[in-house]
Amino acid sequence: MALTRGGAASTFLLLVAAALLGGCRSAPQASTNDGPALVVMMVVDQLTPDLLDRYDALFTGGLRRLTDGGYKFVNATHDHSGTETAPGHTTLSTGVYPTRHTIVGNQWNVRIGDAWRSEYCFEDLARPIVGYPDLPGRSPRNIARSGLPDWMVARDPDTRVVSISRKDRGAIGLAAQTVGDVYWLVERSDGFVTSDFYRSELPSWVRDFNATRMPALYSQTVWESTVPADARSLTRPDTSQYEQDRVHTAFPHLAGELVDMDDPGEVNSWRYTYTPFPDAAVLALAAEAVRTLSLGGRDSPDYLGVSLSQTDLVGHYYGPGSREQLDNLLRLDAELGRFLTYLDEAVGAGRWVLAVSADHGVLEIPEELVAAGGDAARLTREDRAELLEAIAGAGGNAPGFGAQDATSAAVVRLPFIEATYTFDAIESGQRADSFAVLYANSHSRTRIVDLENRAGIYARYRPQRLLWGAAPATHGSPYYYDRHVPLIFLGGGIPAGTSTERVATVDVAPTMARLAGIPAPGDLDGRDLNLLRRR
């Protein structure tokens, strides 16, 4: 069903409301659990505190409820250098840094003899995607640490664990090592999938959702702006020349301008990559999980992970300051508001707790920063060639990282490099500056993420530099703009308030464990933030 431009927004909102509110239980059952009946861990991919502040007056739904009714930590950061999706999600769920949970990037290289093999963070070829045998398998086998859902199951084996995202790395990262109900979308498909690590086949309720709900939720071929006229000045002009492919930069965005409309897979790929629509499907499936599995309505506490990905995709292709990002956030605000209301009705107000954060921040499109008078740049393939030449000239390509000092000295002389750190120095505990701590928290000698890591060094690029081949806007650096994230807690027993205390994302899992009344491992990198004592 293709929606026309005139009726797309209103029809879309009605469909989402029906999906979220349909079939909700009228009277939540009593639970013998002393803590919350449902623990919800939510990640809004690439959401920055700046975006919440900039558009605060426009929010009327879930983001409004979080801002006004939640407990906010405005100085929360990821304290690791590899600010990507998989490390961020897994850090939030495990309470330890990437160097310990070992998901140090979305992708890395492993050395096999004299060659390098690329490996996806949650790749597991022995665990195929159910119904898609030609796609590479997925599982959490690369995660070295347990997480909040694992601790909950260890305390009560009847705990149900559900984790849902548009991205497999979002869903798997929030589920940690648990074998639960873990679902995500495939780019060219129009339904949720899982791997046989979790299920040998999709359960009937997910199959039914794919067959009956997704055709309505995931059918748009036009993305129109819902930004009010008097709010447009808060964003960049919609005609910015640096967004997307530098041609299709302004509303309305039509699938037919980019893909073959006769190929359903291509149209799904357009929705998956360039629009807000997948998040509505994720929240609708999360609501269906609450209803069908009676999450929060049994004697055992349950866990729900929800990762909303489209702030990241819209941010990458249009930039955080774009009109598209504001439209995406307004839609998210409305959908999240309905979802939180649904939790009140289905689980019971005060019987659930929610933590909301992000997996990383983002840098604005460098060309936009330069146009505004800033010092920023997009590095080129010539810069990449210069880096490779410096590494080769210093002997950094030899196996065993035997030329770290020489390579470090050669690379730091490049004009786009701010500083370098050797693996040996990181492992010996040397901390030349605060950035060395961040690199240590993302360190792996065997999972090599960046080119220079192959020589046994970390290179800190100059601030506001994006690497060659990156999307219009991206993240991944150890700088504050990529590490600063929102952190808001909401739910039963949690007071409204704001703290300027310095906190980190490793604090989320132990804090949620305390709220849930379950023990957490004693060797976490994070700490309990004692929310109940802040009333």
KEDOZA-894637 format. One record per residue: residue in three letters; x, y, z of N, C-alpha, C in turn. Coordinates in steps of 0.1 Angstrom, whole numbers, plus 2048, in hexadecimal, padded with zeros to 3 digits. Each point is the difference from the previous one (the first is absolute). Example, Ala and Ser with C-alpha at 12.3 -4.5 7.8 and 13.67 -1.06 7.14 Angstrom:
2
ALA8847C784E7F780C80080980C800/SER7FC80B7F980980B8007F880B808/
END
This chain:
535
MET8087F48007F880C80080980C800/ALA8008087F580780C8007F880C804/LEU8058088097F880C80580380C7F7/THR7F58077FD80280D7F980680A809/ARG80580B7F980780A8087F680780A/GLY7F48037FB7F78078097FC7F980C/GLY7FE7F28007FB7F980B80B7F8808/ALA80C8017FC80A7F780580280180F/ALA80280D80580380280E7F57FC809/SER7F48047FD7F57FD8097FC7F1800/THR8017FA7F47FD7F17FF80B7F9808/PHE80C8047FE80B7F98077FF80080F/LEU7FC80C8057FF80180F7F47F8805/LEU7F57FF7F87F57F88048047F1801/LEU8087FC7F68047F27FF8097FC80C/VAL8098098038097FD80C7F880080C/ALA7F78098027F880080C7F87F3802/ALA7FA7FB7F57F97F48008097F4803/ALA80C8007FB8097F580380480080E/LEU80280C80680580180E7F57FD80A/LEU7F48057FD7F67FF80A7F67F57FE/GLY8017F97F57F67F57FD8037F580A/GLY7F57FB8068017F480880780280D/CYS80180C80580780280D7F77FA80C/ARG8077FB80A7F97FA80B7F980B808/SER7F57FD8057F880B80780480080F/ALA8057F580580480080F80C7F7802/PRO80C80780280C7F88027FF7F780C/GLN8067F47FF7FF7F680A80A80480B/ALA7FD7FC80C80980280B80D7F87FF/SER80B80580580C7F98008067FE80E/THR8067F58028067FE80D80E806801/ASN8058057F580D80680080080E807/ASP80A80280980080C80780580C7F8/GLY8087FE7F680580A7F77F68037F4/PRO8048077F67F88037F57FC7F37F8/ALA7F57FF7FB7FB7F57F88077FF7F3/LEU80480B7FA8068017F380C80A800/VAL80B7FB7FC80C8097FE8028027F1/VAL80080D7FC8028047F280D8077FE/MET8087FB7F780C8077FC7FE8057F2/MET80180D7FE7FD8067F380C8087FC/VAL8047FE7F380B8087FA7FA8077F4/VAL80280D7FF7FD8087F480D8027F9/ASP8037F97F680D8007F980380E7FB/GLN80C80580480580D7FC7F980C805/LEU7F77FE80A7F980C80680A807809/THR80180D7FE8098098087F8809809/PRO80680380C7F980A8097FD80D7F9/ASP8098047F67FE80D7F97F28007F9/LEU7FD7F47FA7F38007F87F480180A/LEU8017F980B7F580180A7FF80F805/ASP80B8068027FF80E8057FB80A7F5/ARG8057FE7F47FC8097F57F28007FD/TYR7F97F48007F37FF7FC7F67FD80C/ASP80580380C7F87FD80C7F2805800/ALA7FE80D7FB7F38068007F67F97F7/LEU8057F87F67F77FA7F67FB7F2805/PHE8067FB80A7FC7F28047F4800809/THR7F67F77FD7F47FF8077FD7F2804/GLY8087F67FC7FD7F280280A7FA80A/GLY8067F57FB8097F880980D808804/LEU8058077F680C8088047FD80B80A/ARG7F38067FF7FC80980A7FF7F980E/ARG7FA7F48007FE7F980C80D7FD807/LEU80A7FC7F880D7FD80580780C806/THR7FF80B7F980680C8047FA80680D/ASP7F38008007F980680C7FF7F680C/GLY7FE7F37FD7FD7F780B80C7F7803/GLY80A8007F880B7F780380B806808/TYR80A7F780480C80580780B8017F6/LYS80580B7FD80A8037F580E802805/PHE8097F97FA80E8038028058077F4/VAL80380D8018048087F480F7FF7FD/ASN8087FA80880E7FF7FE8047F17FF/ALA7F87F97F78037F17FE8087FE7F4/THR8097F78008097FD7F48037F27FF/HIS8027FB7F48077F47FE80F802803/ASP8067F880880E80280380A7F77F9/HIS7FD7FE7F48097F87F78018077F3/SER80B7FD7F88038077F47F87FB7F4/GLY7FC7F47FF7FA7FA7F57F1803800/THR7FC80C7FD7F28048027F77FC7F4/GLU7FD7F38007F87FA7F57F47F9807/THR7F77FB7F77F37FA8058027F4809/ALA8087F67FB8017F380780780280E/PRO80B80780080680280D7F780880A/GLY7F980A7FB7F78088087F57F8806/HIS7F97F87F87F57F88058057F680B/THR80B7FA7FC8057F580980580680D/THR80680B80080580780C7F4803809/LEU7F58057FA7F48048087FA7F3807/SER8007F57F97FA7F48068097F9809/THR80D8017FF8097F880880680780C/GLY80180D7FF80780880B80F7FF800/VAL8067FC7F580E8007FF8048067F3/TYR80D8047FF8058067F48037F67F5/PRO8008057F38027F77F580C7F7801/THR80B80580680C7F78017FD7F4809/ARG7F58008087FD7F48087F47F87FA/HIS7F68077FB7F67F87F98047FC7F2/THR80A8067FB8087FC7F47F88047F3/ILE7F58078007FA8057F480680E7FE/VAL80B8017F980880C7FF7FC8097F4/GLY7F87FA7F77FC8087F47F47F97FA/ASN7FB8067F67F57FA7F88067F57F8/GLN80D8017FC8077F77F880F801803/TRP8077F57FF80E8008038077F77F7/ASN80D8008008097F67F98077F780A/VAL8017F47FC8097F680880B7FC7F6/ARG80C7FE80680B7FC7F88017F17FF/ILE8017FB7F48027F27FE80C7FE7F7/GLY80B7FD80780D7FF7F980580E7FC/ASP8028027F380480D7FB7F48087FA/ALA7F47FB8027F48067FA7F780580B/TRP7F78087FC7F58058097F37FC7FB/ARG7F77FB8097F37FC7FD7F680A807/SER7F68057F97F68098057F67F8807/GLU7FB80480C7F67F98077F680A806/TYR7F37FD7FE7F58098057FF7FD80F/CYS7FC80A8088007FE80E7F87F4805/PHE7F47FE7FA7F77F58057FF7F57F6/GLU80A7FF7F78017F57F68017F3807/ASP7F87F67FB8017F28047FA7F87F5/LEU8097FB7F77FB7F97F47F97F3803/ALA8027FB80D7FA7F48047F1802804/ARG7FC80D8017F38038057F88087F6/PRO7FA7FA7F67FA8077F57F4808804/ILE7FC8097F77F48088027F47F77FD/VAL7F77FF8087F47F87FE7F98057F4/GLY7FE7F77F67F98047F48098077F5/TYR80C8038038098067F780E7F9800/PRO8007F47FB80D7F880180C8067F9/ASP7FD8097F680B8067F880780C808/LEU7F980580A80680B80880A7FA80A/PRO80A80880380A7FB80B7F97FF80D/GLY8047F68087F97FE80D80480A80A/ARG7F880080B80380A80B7FD7F980D/SER80880480A7FF7FC80E808809809/PRO7FF7FF80D80880880980D7F9804/ARG8057F67F880B7F880580D808802/ASN80180C7FA80C8088027FF80980C/ILE7F58008077FF80880D8067F780B/ALA80A8068078077F980A7FA80180E/ARG7F68098027FB80380D7F17FE800/SER7FA7FC80C7F28008027FB80E801/GLY7F38027FF7FA80D8017F3800809/LEU7FA80B8017F48018087F57F57FE/PRO7FD7FD7F37F67F67FF8057F2805/ASP80D7FD7FE8067F48067FE7FF80F/TRP80380C8067FF80080F7F27FE805/MET7F78057F87F27FF8047FB7F17FE/VAL8057F97F67FC7F27FE8077F880A/ALA80D8038048077F980A7F880080D/ARG7FA80C8037F980280D7F27F87FF/ASP7FA8017F47F37FA7FF7FF7FA7F2/PRO8027F27FE8007FA7F37F38027F8/ASP7F58048077F48037F97FF80E7FA/THR80A80880280080D7FA8007FE7F0/ARG7F88097FA8008007F180880B7FB/VAL8097FE7F680880A7FB7FC8027F1/VAL7FD80C7FD7FD8047F280980C7FC/SER8058007F480880B7FB7FD8027F1/ILE7FD80D7FD7FB8027F280780D7FB/SER8048007F380680B7FA7FF7FF7F0/ARG80280B7FA8017FF7F180E7F97FD/LYS80A80380880E7FA7FE8027F3808/ASP8067F77FA8047F480880980380B/ARG8098097FE80A80380B7F980880B/GLY7F58077FD7F980680B7F87F6809/ALA7F97F77F97F97F68078097F6808/ILE80A7FB7F98097F780780880680B/GLY80580D7FE80780680A7F980380D/LEU7F38037FF7F880280C7FC7F3806/ALA8007F57F97FC7F380680C7F9807/ALA80D8067FD80C7FA8068017F17FC/GLN8037F88098027F17FD7F37F8800/THR7F58068047F47F88037FA7FA7F3/VAL7FA7F48027F87FA7F57F2804803/GLY7FB80A7F97F38058027F98037F3/ASP7F68088007F88047F480780D7FB/VAL8097FE7F680880B7FA7FD8017F1/TYR7FC80C7FC7FB8017F380580D7FA/TRP8028007F280580C7F97FA7FF7F2/LEU80280B7F97FC8017F280C7FD7F6/VAL7FD7FA7F580A7FE7F57FD80B7F5/GLU80B8057FB7FF80C7F77F57FF7F5/ARG8007F57F97F77FF7F47F37F9804/SER7FF7FC80C7F47F98047F6809806/ASP7F37FB8037F68088067FB7FA80D/GLY8087F98077FC7FA80C80C7FD80A/PHE7FD7FD80C80A7FE80A8057F17FF/VAL80D7FF8038077F37FF8087FD80D/THR8057F48018097FD80B80A7F57FB/SER8097FC8088097F57FC7FD7F4808/ASP8057F47FB7FD7F48078087FE80D/PHE80880A80480580180D7F580280A/TYR7F68087FC7F58038097F47F77FE/ARG7FC7FE7F37F47F87FD8037F87F3/SER7FB7F48008017F87F47F68047F5/GLU7F68078057F68067F67FA80C807/LEU7FA8097F87F980C8067F47FB808/PRO7FE80580C7F37FC8077F48067F9/SER7F57FA8027F48037F97FC80F801/TRP80380680C7FC80E8028088097F8/VAL80D7FD7FD8088087F87FC7FE7F1/ARG7FD7F47FC7FC7FD7F37F38077FD/ASP7F680080A7F48077FE80280F7FF/PHE80980680880380E7FF8058037F2/ASN80A7F87FB8058037F37F68007F5/ALA7F67F68027F67FF7F57F580A801/THR7FC80480C7F480980280380E803/ARG80B80380880380E80480A8077F6/MET80A7F87FC80B8077F87FB8057F3/PRO7F67FA7F97FC8067F47FB80E801/ALA7FA80380C7FC80E80280B809805/LEU8077FB80A80B80880680C8037F7/TYR8027F77F680C8017F97FD8007F1/SER7F78097FC7FC8007F280280E7F9/GLN80580A80880180D7FA80A8017F5/THR7FD8077F68098037F580480F7FF/VAL7FA80880980380E80080280480F/TRP80B80880280280580D7FE80F7FF/GLU7F58058077FD80E80080480680D/SER80280D80080480780C7F3803808/THR8027FE80E7F580480980580C809/VAL80B8067FC80680B8087F780C7FE/PRO7FB80680B7F780C7FF80880B7F9/ALA7F98097F980680B7F9808809809/ASP7FB80280C80780A80980C7F9807/ALA8027F37FE80C7FA80680B7FD7F5/ARG7FE8037F48097FD7F680D808801/SER80080C80680C8088028097FA80A/LEU7FC7F68088087F980A80A7F77F9/THR7FE7FC7F38087F77F98088077F5/ARG8097F97FA8068057F47F58027F5/PRO8038087F67F68007F57FF7F27F9/ASP7F47FD7FC7FE7F27FB8077FE7F3/THR80580A7FA8077FF7F380F7FF801/SER8057FC80C80E7FF8038077F77F5/GLN80B8057FA8067F97F58097F4804/TYR8027FE80D8097F68047F97F3805/GLU7F38008017F97F48057FF7F57F6/GLN7FD7F48057FD7F47F880A7FF7F5/ASP7FB7FF7F38087FF7F580380D7F9/ARG7FD80B80780180E7FC7F78047F5/VAL7F67F77FD7F68037F67F27FF807/HIS7FD7F58077F37FE80680180480F/THR80080E80280380580D7F3806807/ALA7F58027F97F58078057F37F8800/PHE7F78038097F37F98017F88057F4/PRO7F67F77FB7FE7F280580A7F77FA/HIS8047F58078097F67FB7F87F47FA/LEU8027FD7F47F87F67F98097F47FD/ALA7FB7F48038087F47FD8037FF7F1/GLY7F68047F88017FE7F180B8097FA/GLU80680980880B8087FB80D7F9802/LEU8007F680880D7F98038017F27FD/VAL7F47F97FF8007F17FE7F67FD7F6/ASP8017F37FB7F67FA7F77F37FD808/MET7F58077FD7F47FD8077FA7F37FD/ASP8047F97F67FB7F37FD8087F5807/ASP80A8048088087F68077FD80280F/PRO7F87F88067FC80180E80C80180A/GLY80B7F87FC80C80080980780E800/GLU8008067F480680D7FF7F880B808/VAL7F37FF7FF7F78098078027FE80F/ASN8017F48058027FD80E80E806804/SER80A7FE7F780D805803800810802/TRP7F88077F87FE80E8017FA80380E/ARG7F57F98047FA80380D80A7FD80B/TYR8077F67FF80A7FB80A80B80A802/THR8048077F580D8088007FD80E802/TYR7F68067FA7FE80E7FF7F4806807/THR7F87F98077F48058067FE7FD80F/PRO7F78068067FD7FD80E7F77F4802/PHE7FB7FA7F67F57F68018047F3808/PRO80C7FB8008037F48077FE801810/ASP80280C8057FF80280F7F17FD804/ALA7F78047F87F27FE8037FD7F1800/ALA8067F87F77FE7F28008067FA80D/VAL80C8058048077FA80C7F780280C/LEU7FB80C8027F880380C7F37F87FF/ALA7FA7FE7F47F47F97FF8027F1804/LEU80C7FA7FB8037F28048037FF80F/ALA80680B80680380080E7F37FF808/ALA7F68087FB7F38008077F97F37FE/GLU8027FA7F57FA7F27FE8067F6808/ALA80D8018038077F78097FB80180E/VAL7FE80D8047FA80280E7F37F9801/ARG7F88027F67F27FA8008007F17FF/THR8077FB7F68007F17FE8077F880A/LEU80B8058058087F98097FD80480F/SER7F78088027FC80580D80C806808/LEU8098077F880B8068077FC80980B/GLY8057FF80C7FC80880B7F37FC806/GLY7FA7F57FC7F37FC8058007F3807/ARG80C7FB8048017F380680780180D/ASP8027F580780780080D80F8037FE/SER8067FE7F580E8027FD80280D7F9/PRO80A80880480380C7F88057FD7F2/ASP7FE8097F78047FE7F280980B7FC/TYR8077FE7F480980A7FB7FC8027F1/LEU80080D7FD7FD8047F280B80A7FB/GLY8077FC7F680A8097F97FA8067F4/VAL80080D7FE7FB8067F480B80A7FB/SER8047FD7F380A8097FA7FA8067F4/LEU7FF80E8007FA8077F580B8067F8/SER8017FC7F380C8037F87FF80C7F7/GLN7F48057FD8008097F580580E802/THR80280480D80780C80380E7FF7FA/ASP8067F480180D7FE7FB8008017F1/LEU7F77F97F98008007F17FD80E7FB/VAL7F68068057FD80E7FC80C809803/GLY8067FE80B80B80980480C7FE7F6/HIS8037F37FC80B7FD7F77FD8077F3/TYR7F47FE7FA7FE8057F27FC80E7FF/TYR7FA80680A7FB80E7FF80780980A/GLY8067FA80A80780880A7F780380C/PRO80680280C7F880280C7F980E800/GLY8058097F87F980D8007F68027F5/SER7FC7F57F97F88007F57F1801804/ARG7F88047F67F18008027FB7F2801/GLU8077F77F97FC7F28018017FA80E/GLN80B8058078027FA80D7F580680A/LEU7FC80C7FE7F68068097F37F87FD/ASP7FD7FE7F37F37F87FD8017F2806/ASN80B7FA7FF8027F28067FE80180F/LEU80580A8077FE80180E7F2803804/LEU7F98087F97F28038037F87F37FE/ARG8037F87F67F97F37FF8037F780B/LEU80D7FF8048047F880B7F980480D/ASP80080D8027F980680C7F27FB801/ALA7F88007F57F27FC8007FF7F1802/GLU8087F87F98007F18018047FC80E/LEU80A8068058057FC80E7F680480A/GLY7F980B7FF7F58048097F57F5801/ARG7FC7FB7F47F67F68008057F3806/PHE80D7FD7FE8057F3805801801810/LEU80480B80580180280F7F27FF806/THR7F68067F97F27FF8057FB7F2800/TYR8047F87F57FD7F27FF8067F980C/LEU80C8028048067F980B7F880380D/ASP7FC80D8027F880380B7F37F7801/GLU7FA7FF7F47F37F97FF8027F0801/ALA80A7FB7FA8027F27FF8077FA80C/VAL80A8078058087FB80B7FC80780D/GLY7FD80D7FF7FB80780C80A80B803/ALA7FA80C80180880C8038087FD80E/GLY80D8037FF8087FE80C8057F2802/ARG7FC7F77F78057F280080B7FD7F6/TRP80480A7F980B7FE7F780B80B802/VAL80C7FD7FC80B80A8008078007F3/LEU80480B7FC8068027F380D808801/ALA80A7FC7F980C8087FE8018037F1/VAL80380D7FD8018047F280E8077FE/SER8077FB7F680D8067FD8037FF7F1/ALA80C8027FC8047FF7F280D7F8800/ASP8037FA7F480C7F87FF80C8097FC/HIS7FE80C7FC80B8097FC7FA80D7FC/GLY80880A7FE7FB80D7FB8038017F1/VAL80380C7FB8038027F280680E7FE/LEU8088017F580580C7FB7F88057F5/GLU7FD80D8007F88067F48087FE7F3/ILE7F98017F58068007F380C80A7FF/PRO80C7FB7FE80B8098007FF80D7F7/GLU7FA7FE7F47FF80B7F77F680A806/GLU7F67FC8087F780A80680880780B/LEU8097F980780780780B80A80A7FA/VAL8067FD7F48098097FA7F880C7FB/ALA7F47FE7FA7F880B7FB7FC80A80B/ALA7FF7FA80C7FD80980C80C806806/GLY80C7FE7FA80C8068058087F7809/GLY7FD7F38018077F780980C7F97F9/ASP8087FA80980C7F87FB7FC7F27FF/ALA7FD7FB7F57FC7F27FE8057FC7F2/ALA8007F37FE8047FB7F37FC7F17FE/ARG7FF7FD7F37FD7F27FC80D7FB7FA/LEU8067F680780D7FB7FB7FE7F87F3/THR80A8007F77FF7FA7F38077F37FF/ARG7FE7FA7F58077F37FD80F8037FE/GLU80480C7FC80E80480080680080E/ASP7F880580A8047FF80E8027F2804/ARG7F77F77FC8017F280480D7FA7FA/ALA8038037F380C7FB7FA80D805808/GLU7FF80D80480B8058088027F980D/LEU7F57FD8078017F880C8067F27FE/LEU7FB7F97F58067F37FD80F8017FD/GLU80380A7F980F8027FC80880280D/ALA7FB80880980880280D8017F4808/ILE7F57F88008017F380880A7F67F9/ALA7FF7FF7F38097F77F980F805801/GLY80280D7FF80E8058018067FE80D/ALA7F87FF80B8057FD80D8007F2804/GLY7FD7F77F78007F28037F47FB807/GLY7F58078007F57FD8097F77F57FA/ASN8037FA7F57F87F67FA8057F2804/ALA80B7FF8078057F38047F77FA80B/PRO7FE7F27FF7F87FA80B80680280E/GLY7F780080A80580180D80280E806/PHE7FC80A7F980180E80480E804805/GLY80A7FB7F980D80280480680E7FE/ALA7F98087F980680E7FD7F780B805/GLN7FA7FE80B7F680980580680E802/ASP80C80180680580E8038038077F3/ALA8077F97F78038077F37F48037F8/THR7F67F88007F48037F97F880C807/SER8007FF80D7F980B80780780E7FD/ALA80D80080080880C7FD7FD8057F1/ALA7FF7F77F77FD8037F27F28057FE/VAL7F67FA8067F28037FE7FD80E806/VAL80680380C7FC80C80780580C7F9/ARG8097FF7F680480B7F87F78047F5/LEU7F67F87FE7F68037F57F880C804/PRO7FC8087F77F980D8047F27FE806/PHE7FA7F47FD7F27FE8058007F880D/ILE80C7FC8058017F880D80380980B/GLU7F97FF80B80280880C80A7F980A/ALA7FE7F38018097F980A7FF7F17FD/THR80A7F88058007F27FE8037F980D/TYR7FC7F38018027F880C8037F27FC/THR80A7FA8068047F37FC7F87F6808/PHE7FE7F47FB7FA7F58078087FD80D/ASP80D8007FF8097FD80B7FE80A80C/ALA7FF80D7FC7FE80A80A7F27FE807/ILE7F67FE7F87F27FE8058007F4809/GLU8067F57FD8007F480880880180C/SER80A80880080980280C7FA80A80A/GLY7F48067FC7FA80980980580F7FF/GLN8088027F680480E7FE7F58097FB/ARG7FE80B8057F58097FD80580E7FD/ALA8048027F380680C7FC7F680C801/ASP7F37FD7FF7F680A8017F37F9803/SER7F58088017F37FA8037FB7F77F5/PHE8048037F37FC7F87F58067F2801/ALA80B7FE8068067F38017F77F7808/VAL7F980580A7F77F88087F57FC7F7/LEU7FB8087F77F57FC7F78047F57F7/TYR80C8017FA8067F67F88027F3807/ALA80480180D8027F48087F27F9802/ASN7F68078027F37FB8027F97F97F3/SER8068037F57FC7F97F380A7F77FB/HIS80B7FD80780B7FA7FB7FE7F17FE/SER8057FB7F48017F27FE80D7FD7F7/ARG8087F780380B7FC7F87FD7F77F5/THR7F47F98017FD7F67F67F48057F7/ARG7F88098047F58057F880480E7FC/ILE8048027F380780C7FB7F68087F8/VAL7FC80C8057F58077F98058097F5/ASP80B80880380480B7F680D7FC7FA/LEU8038067F480C7FD7F980D801808/GLU80180B80880C8028088027F580B/ASN7F47FB8048017F580B8087F47FB/ARG8007FE7F38077F47FB80F801802/ALA80580D80380E80280480280180F/GLY7F67FD80880180080E80080E806/ILE7F98097F97FE80E8067F28057FE/TYR7FC8098097F48087FE80480E7FB/ALA7F98057F780280E7FB7F4808803/ARG80280B8077F580980380180B7F5/TYR7F68007F77FF80A7F67FD80E806/ARG80280A7F87FD80E8057F1800802/PRO7FC8098097F18018037F88047F3/GLN7F47FB7FF7F78047F68057FC7F2/ARG8077F48008057FA7F37F87F37FE/LEU7FA7FF7F47F97F37FD8097F97F6/LEU8007F38028097F77F77FA7FF7F2/TRP8097FC7F77FD7FE7F27F47F67FF/GLY7F88037F67F57F77FD7F480080A/ALA80080980A7F680080A7F38067FA/ALA7F57FD8077F38077FC80180F802/PRO7F78087FC80080E80280380480E/ALA7FB7F980A80380380E8027F2807/THR80980080A8027F380680780280E/HIS8047F580680680080D80B7F6801/GLY8057FD80B80A7F680280D804807/SER80180D80280C8068067FF7FF810/PRO80B80480780080180E7FC80D805/TYR7FC80A7F77FD80D8057F2801806/TYR7FE80B8087F48018087F48007F7/TYR8008067F47F48007F87FB7F27FC/ASP8097F78007FD7F27FD7FD7F880D/ARG80480480B7FE7F980D7F5805809/HIS7FC80C7FE7F68068097F27FB7FB/VAL7F87FA80A7F37FA7FD7F680480A/PRO7F37FF7FD7F680280A8007F480A/LEU7FC80280C7FE7F58097F4804809/ILE7F57F97FE7F38038077FA7F4806/PHE7FC80080C7F97F58067F2804803/LEU7F67F77FE7F28038027F97F4805/GLY7F68028097F87F48057FE80080F/GLY7FB7F58047FC7FE80E80B80480A/GLY7FD80980980A80380B80B80A7FC/ILE8018037F380B8097FB7FA80E800/PRO8078098077FB80E8018038087F3/ALA7F980A7FD80480A7F680B808805/GLY80A8047F780B80880580B8007F6/THR80A80880280B8027F880D800808/SER80A7F97FB80D80080780B8047F6/THR80980880580C8037F880C7F7804/GLU7FD7F680880B7F78048067F97F4/ARG80D7FE8008077F97F57FD7F1801/VAL7F97FB7F67FD7F18008047FB7F3/ALA8007F27FF8047FA7F37F57F57FD/THR8007FC7F47F77F67FB8027F2806/VAL80C7FD8068027F48077F880080D/ASP7FA80B8047F980180C7F17FB7FF/VAL7FC7FF7F37F17FD7FE7FD7F2804/ALA8077F67FC7FC7F28048007FE80F/PRO80A8048088007FE80E7F4809807/THR7FD80B7FA7F58088067F37F97FD/MET7FE7FB7F47F47F97FE7FF7F3808/ALA80B7F98028007F48087FB80480E/ARG80580B8067FC80480D7F1803800/LEU7FB8077F67F28038007F87F37FF/ALA8057F67F97F97F47FE8017F680C/GLY8098048098027F880C8087F37FE/ILE8098017F68077F37FD80F803802/PRO8087F680380F8028028068027F3/ALA80A8087FF8098027F480E7FB804/PRO8087FC7F680E7FC80280780B808/GLY8097FC80880880980980B8077F9/ASP8037FC7F380C8057FA7FD8097F4/LEU7F48068007FC8097F580880D800/ASP8018067F480680D7FF7F780B804/GLY7F37FE8007F680A8047FC7FE80E/ARG7F880A8057FB80080E7F1803800/ASP7FA7FC80B7F28048027FE80E803/LEU7F78077F97FF80F8027F680380B/ASN7FB7F68077F780280C7F480A7FD/LEU7F97FD7F67F58087FC7F580180B/LEU7FE7F68077F580080A80380980C/ARG80D80380180480880B80180F7FD/ARG7FC8037F380180E7FC7F2807801/ARG7F67F98067F380780280180B80A/
END
